[in-house]
């Protein structure tokens, strides 16, 4: 049901018959599956995005599984859809590998993990670049005390280092800038200016040798204006055909110059 409602929303947007399109129908259907989002209260765009992607993935995955079941005499054939892929995983899912090295015996183990959104720390309070955020995310970390690992080779808890790398780069990569952070036991919003490139974003320094397609161009930005308890979301999106940028601010859809896309309010970046 939610996949159908989302399809109708896409059709309405691309037909271009209206000055703006309200996602009321999709929101209503989606709210039935996720009641927390049905209320007219403030919510986090990143959490909403992950729920939408998960929901659409499940919907499209189930359709494939049902079709597979119809064409098979094996009663157990429809219990899954192979590797559980969908249009969502094909577009948005990437793979990380966490290399964990025991500091006592130096044994290295790799722990793979799939992702659809990379949540990046913001290392500065005033100004930094997206590259700085990536460097911070992918820098090695030391696990000690309560964070020690259980080493299979040593047979006990040991200090270790852990370093993430991209083993499969998704077709569309989404970065979440962690603007809501704890500081001095208080949670607050970071208003740091994060400068992000419009093209030629190179992820190869954070990727394994076998990982291809490492350069990206910006295609959308979700902005958050406001503070912890209140705020307003807008979006900048690049038209995939005309290459013009547009601002989506509720019922106001306006064409904007490229220079306006670099904003201090950026919260989610789509490449």
Secondary structure, 3 states (H helix, E strand, C coil): CHHHHHHHHHHHHHHCCCCCCCCHHHHHHHHHHCHHHCCCCCCCHHHHHHHHHHHHHHHHHHHHHHHHHHCCCCCCHHHCCCCCCCHHHHHHCEEEEEEEEECCCCCEEEEEEEECEEEECCCCCCEEEHHHHHHHHHCCEEECHHHCEEECCCCEEECEEEEEEEEECCCCCEEEECCEEEECCEEEECCCEEECCCCCEECHHHECCCCCCCEECCCEEEEEEECCCCEEEEEEEECCCCCCEEEEECCEEEEECHHHHCCCCEEEEEC
